[in-house]
Amino acid sequence: MKSIATILVEHLKSFQVTHAFGVPGKAIVPLLLAMEKNELDFVLSRHESGAGFMAGGYARQNNTLGVAIGTSGPGGTNLLTSAGQAKAYNLPILFITGHPSVKESGRAMGQDSSVFGTDLVKMFEPVTLFSARVDRADQFPLYFQHALETALTGRKGPVHLSIPADVLMEEIEPFTLTLPHLQQPVSPYMNEVKTLLDHAKKPLLFLGKGVHISQAYDEVKYLSLQYHIPVITTPGGKGTIRTDHPGYLGPFGLGGTQAASDYLNEGVDLLIVIGTKLTDMTLAGFTANMHPKQVIQFDIEPTFVGKSIPVPTLPIIGDAKVNLQAILDPAILEIAATSLVERESIVIPASPTEKISAVAAVKLMRKHLSAETILFGDDGSHTFYAIQHFDIEQEGTFFADDVFGTMGHAIGYAIGAKIAHPKQAIACLTGDGCMMMHGAEISVAVCHDLQIPFIVLNNGRLDMVDKGMRYNLGRSIGTVYEYPANLSLFGESLGAAAFRCFTAEEVEEALIFAQTYYGPTVIEIMVDPEEIPPTLKRG
């Protein structure tokens, strides 16, 4: 007989989970003790949301299960935002929260997480794929199995189990579970897809974040070459194809290029959408005259298929990688890439002030970060500058979210990814607003000696909202910090190496330093607050 806490940890170890992330509390002490005994590392975050973000980066980097832990009451509610972010990324994370005592439920208890207090099971339902409380030890095997199956098959995503402290200590007979692996079926419509591709006169590929999730990098590249199809990407699809891929026109939507808009305005008869819901962020600037005659939409689940562009849409439900493999010709490797549309160059305007421009900062990042560096972009105009101007030299090296959009999440994602794979070069691009929400997590990177450059574009405001309000209303409200923070000093106070940069030379010096420093580096770049970000297409 073994305790539920011990069995849970032993299973996580058998799944090759090496780290769990969280903040301790009384209700989850039995789980922490089991982790210590079984040598599963517990990473202390500075806020539970940070723990959830780190678990997301860990799951993203290792392509496996992430684990985030919070105590009852506020420990659980603090995890909710990171669960919503994980759902947007389709990341399999097991969120575990505590509860003081199942036997005492119904009585007055501090940090009560049951229906009599803060009902965490109900709270987690909208931001996870499965949420349940384990009220008895004998329930745990089936609940745990169902949580794993839900998180790791089909439309992957976060799940939640609330396990009271006394249930964690109860003992049952050990059991064995293996991580589920479901063979993805091929869509029955792939012959129709092939026919549409064969007869298209002016097709266009539109790649979203789902290409990252399915890791269909080779498949979309070869599809483009086989059928001579130019490519655009969504904001979240940035990094799914190299910038120098022949026929790549750049991103569309927020952070989009003129080349992408011009091509759509010329008339497209077949738009092949892969791995995107086609949100308002993705379709910002998409006008009626850009409507194609036909859409083929690949998505893992059907909720939003055919609902954004009012034209005939062929739904291809399932894993993009599996479905694309069904129509690819291996001989495509011999096709000359020069037959595709020639990509237009982007002219970068000079900054109108002495302060460095965000565009120039992003270009310097590309110059000094290695091709294989994985860059996590936070939510704000800083990342949309990168979506437009940061060249991709290797697929799968740029991640940003255009769906849920949590400010500060990329800080934790970068830390979790580095913990998952210490030898992988990882960097984070964030903003001053994001840093003031979740920048304290850099302390975790310091404590674990993680070599991560945290590049912060500071213009003293919530820039994306500020410029959007000024553009649409003629003024902004509540978007400017009256006294902008000195974020290099903040980083230094946490123990990181820190730079405050005003010139291109200072930025380059800091980036070069960060490549060899043994721990994290905060590189604060003071950018022009009046520079117009590529985010004004959104209404």
N, C-alpha and C positions, 0 to 999 in steps of 0.2 A: 504494500500500500504506500502511496506517495501523495503529497499534498497537491492541490490544483496548481498552486504557484510553481512547484517544482516541475510538474508535468508540462506546464505551459512553457517554462524556460527551456526544458530539455528538448521540446519540439522545435522551438526557435533555433536552438543550437544545431539541431539535425538539419534544419533548412538552410544552414550556412549564414544565419543572421549573427553578426558579430557584435553589433552595437544597438542599443535602444536609447531613446532620447526623451528627456522629461525633467520634471521638477518633483522632488519627493513630498510626501505628506502621509499622515497617519494611516489613511485608508489603504495605501498601496505598499506599506512597509513589508508585508509578507512577500510580495513580489520582488522587491529590491533585495531582500535577504536571499531569496532563491537565485537571483541573478548573480549576487556576489559568490555564493557557494558554487555555482556552476560556471563561473568565469565568463559570463556574458557582460560585456562592458556597458555600464550606464553612463551616458554623457549628460551632465548637468547643464541644461540650457538656462538662460537668464529670464525667460518667460515661456510659458507653455506653448504659445504660438510659435516661438522660435524652435521649440522641440519638434513640432509638427512639420515645420519647414525643413529642418535638418533631416527628418525621416523621409521627406519627399526627395531631397537631393540624394540621399542614400539609396532609395529605391530606384530613382532615375539612373544613377550611375551604375549600380550593380544589376539592374534589370531584375530585381527580386523584391521580396517583401521588406517594407520599412515598418518600424515599430515606434510609436510615440505613447508616452505614459503621463497621465495626470491624476492627481488625487480627486477626491469628491468635491462637489460644489464648484467654486471658482476655478479650481484646477482643470475641471472638465470644460467649463464654459470658455476658458482661455484657449482651448484647443480647437474650438469650433471654426474659427477663421482659417486655420491651417488645413482643416478637413475640407472646407469649401474649396481652397486652392488646390488640394490634392485631387479633388473630384474633377476640377477643370483640366488638370494635367493627365487624368486617367491613371493615377499612380496607385498601386496596391499598398496601402498602409493600414496596419492594424492599430487603431486607437484604443487604448485600454484606460478606463477610468475606474476609480474606486467608489465605494459607498461605505459609510461607517459600519453598518451591521444589518444584515437582512433580517435577523431575529428581532431587532428592535424597531423595524419599520412600522410606522404608524404612531410612534412616540416622538416627542420633541428631541431632535438631534441636531448638533452643529454640522454644517456642511452636508445636510441631507440631500442625496441625489435621487431619491425615489419620487413617486407621484405626490408625496406629502411635502416635498421641498422643491429643489431644482431638478426637474425631471430630465436628466441627461439623455435618457434613451430617446425621448421625443425630440429633444433639441438636436440630437445628432442625425435624426432621420432625413431631413432635407439636404444635408451636406455629406451624406455617405450613401452607399448602396445597400447597407444592412446595419441595423442598430438594435441591440437586445441586451437585456440584463440577465445574468446567470444567477438564479435564485437558489439553486441547489447544486451540489457537487455532481450529481448524476446527470444533470443537464449539460455539463461542460463539454463532453466529447462531441455531441452532435452540434451544439452551438458553435464550437470552435471549428469543426469541419465545415459547417455551412459558411462561416465567415471567410475561411480560406478559399473555398470554391467561388464565392462571390467576388472576392478581391482579385483573384488571379485568372479567371476565365472570362471569355467573351469581352464585354466592355469592362475592362479592369478599373479598379478604383478603390477608395477607402472604405473601411468597415469599422464598426465600433462595438466593443463589448464592455459593459459595466459589470464589474465583478466585485461584490462586497468583500470586505476584509475577512469576515468569518468564513465565507465560502472559499477564499483563497487558501485558508488554512485547513479546510476539510480534506480528508484523504479518500482516494478511490484506487482501484486497480489501474496500473499503468496501461496505456494503449498506444498503438502506433498509427500515425497518419503520415501520408506523403503529400507533398505539394501537388495540387491537381494540375494536369496538363491536358487541355482539350484540343483535339485536332480540329482546326478551323475548316469548315466546309467551303467549297468554291461556289460562288453565286451561280444560279442557273441561267443568268442573263449574260454570261461572258461572251457567247457567240454573237449576241446583239451588239455588245460593246465593240467587238472586232469588226462587225459590219459597218457600224457608224464610223469607226476610225478609218476603215478602208475607203469610205466614200466622202470623208470630210474634205472640203476645199481649203478652209482656213481655220484649223483647230487651234486650241490654246489650252495648256495645262495650268491649273491653278492649285498649288500645293499648300496644304495647311499643316497644323501641328500633328495631325494623325499620322503623317509620314514619319515623324520622329517616334511616335508611340509604337508603330508597327515596325520601325527600323527598315522601311522600304526604300532606302536611299538608292541602292543599285537599281531597283525595279523602276522607279520614276525616271532615273537617268536613262536607262535603256529604252523605256517607253518613248521618251522624247526623241531619242536617236532613231529608233525603229520606224516611227511614223512621222518624222521630221516636224515635231511639234515644238514651238516656242514655249517658254515657261515663265510664269509669274508666281510669286509666293504671297501668302497672307502675312500679317505681322507675326503671328505665332509660327508660321511656316518658314520663317527666316532660318537658314542653316540646314535646310533639307536638301539643298543643291548648291554646288560651288558657284561662286560669282563668275568664274571664267567658263562655265558651261556654255557651249555655243547655243545661242538663241535665248539665253536667260535675259529677260527684260527688267529684272529687279522686282521689288515688292509692289503690291497694290494695296490700297486702303490707307490707313494711317501710316505715315512713313513711306508712302509709295513714290515711285519714280514717274517722271513725265513719259519715259519710254513705254512703261506699262499702260498708262492711260491712253497714249497715242495709238497703240496697237489695238486696244479694245474699241476705240472710236472709229477705226478703219473697218470694223465689221468682222465678227467672229461667227462662224456657222455652228461650231461645236466646242463647248466649254467643258473640259474634263476636270471636275472638282474632286480632289483627293484629300480626305482627312480634315475637313473644316465644316463647321455649322453655317458658315457665311453670316457672321454676326455684323452688327452695324459698324464695328471697328474695321472689319475685313472689307466691307462694301462701301466704306466712306469714299465719296466721289464717284460711285457707280451710277451712271445716268441711264435713262430709258434707251437712248440710242446705242448704248453698249450691250444691250440684251442680245445674247446669242439666239440662234434658231432652236438649239437643242442643248440640254445639259445632261452629262453623265455625272452622277454624284456618288462617290465612294464614301461610306461612313460605317462605323462599327455598329451603330444603332440608328433606327429610322426616325427619331422624334422630329428632327428639323429638316429632313431631306425634302427638297422640292418646295420649301416654304419661303425662301428669300428672293428668288428670281422667278417671276411669273411666266415661265416658258415650259414646254414639255421636258420632263426630267425622268431619266432612267435611273432608278435607285439600285445601287450595288451595295448590299448590306453585308458586312463581314470584315475580316482583316484585309487591309489593302495589299499587304505583301503577298499573301496567299492568292488573292484574286488576280493581281497583276501578273504573277508568275504563270498563270494559266494561258496568257495570250502573248507572252514574250518569245521572241525567236532568238535562240542562243547565238545565231550568226550575226546578231546586231553589232557585236564587238568589231566587226569588219567594216561597218558603215562609216563613211567619211563624215566627220562632224561639221564640216564647213558648209553643208547643204542647208543648215538652218538659218534663221533670220540673224542678221548681225546685230550684236548688242550695242546700243548707243552709250557713249560716254556721258558722265555726269559732270557738269561744270560746278565747281564749288566757289561760291561768292566769298570775297574777302570780308573779314569782320569789320564793321563800320567803326569800331572803337578800339582802344588799346588792349582791352581784355581779350583773352583768347576766346575763339568761338567754340561752341560745342562740336561743330563739324570738324574743326581742326583737331580737337582733343580726340575724337573718335578715330581720325586718320592716324594720329600718333599711336594710339592703342594698337591699331592693326600693324603698324610698323614694328612695334617692339614685342608684341605677344606672339609666341610661336604659332605655327599653323595648326598644331594639334591642341592648343589651349581651348578648353571648354569655357565659354563665357555665358554666365547667367545674367540676364538683363532684368532689372527691376521694373516696376510700373511707374512710368512717368515719361516726360518728353525726352529725357536722356537716352532711354532705350530706343525710342522712335528715331532719334538721330542715328543710332547704330543700325537700326533696321534699314535705313536708307543708305548709309554710307560705310558701314563696316563690311569689308569684303570677306566672303567665306572661302577659305582655302582648303577646307576639309569638311565633308558632310558630318552632321551630328555634333557640331562644336558651338552651337548658339541656341540658347533656349530662352524664350520669353513668352509670357501669357497674354492673350488678347481676349480672354473670356471673363474670368473672375477678377483678376487685376488687384491683388493685394499689394499695397505699398510696403516695401521692406522684405518681401518674401525671398528675394534672390540672395540676400545675405545669408539666411539659414540654408537655402538650397546649395549654395557654394560650399558651405562648411560641411554639410552632410555628404556631398559628393566627394570632397577631399578625404573625409574619414573613411568612406567606402573604398577609395582607390588613392592611397597617399602618393603614388608615383605619377598620377595623372596631373598635368598642368591645369589648374582651375583658376578662373578670375571672376570677379563680380563687378558689374557696372550698376551704380545706384545714384540716387540723388539726395539732396539735403533733406527733403521731406521724408524720404524713406529711411534715412539714417536716424532721424529723430524718433521714428516709430520703433525700429528693430535693430538699430546699430549696436546696442549693448551686447548682441550675440557675438560680436567680434572678440569679446572677452573669452569666449569658448575657443575660438581659433588661436588666441594667445596661449591659453592653458594647454592646448594640445599641439603647440608648435606647428601650426598648419601654414604652409607657404602659399598664401593667397593674397594677391593684390586686390584691395577693395577700392575701386576707382569711383570717386564721388564728384559729380558735376554740381557745383554749388552756385546758384544764382539768387539765393535769398528769397525764394518763393516756391509755391506749388505751381510750377511753370505751366504744365499742361492745362490745368484749370484756369489759371490766370490769363493765359493767351486766348483760350477758348471763350471766356466771358468777355474779354475786351473786344474780340473779333465779332462776337454775336450781339453783345449788348452795348458796346462802346465804353465799358468800364468793368472793373472787377471788384469783388467783395470778399474780404477775408482770405486772400490768397498770398499776401506778402508778409514776410516776417519783419517786424519793425526793427529787430536787432538780430541779424543773421548769425547763426551759430558758427563758431570756429571749430570745424569738424576734425581738423588735424589735431588740435589740442584734445578733443574728445577721444580720438583714436589713441593718442599718446597716453591719456589717463587710463585707458583700458589695458595698456601694455604693448600696443602695436607700434611698430616704426611708423612715422607719420611725416607727410610733406604737405605744405600748402603752396600751390603752384599758380603763378600769374602769367608765365610766359611759356612758349613752346619748349624752350631750353630746360626750364625747370620740370616740365612734365616728362621730358625724355630722361632727364637725370633720375627722376623718381621711378619710372618704369624700368630702367636698367637696374637700379638698386633692388627692386622687388624681385627680379629674376634670380637673384643669388642669396637674398636674405632668408634665414632659416625659418622665420615666422611670418605672420601677416603684416601687410603694409597698407596703411590708409593713405591714399593719394587724392587729396582734395584739390580740385581744379576750379578756380574762380572764373566762371564763364560769363559772357555778356548777358545781362538780364533782359536786354531788349531784342535779342536774337529771336527770330520767328521759327518755332519748331514745325516739323512736317506733320502736324496733327490737326490742322484747321479744317480739313474736309468733313469732319464729323459734325453733323448738325446738332 
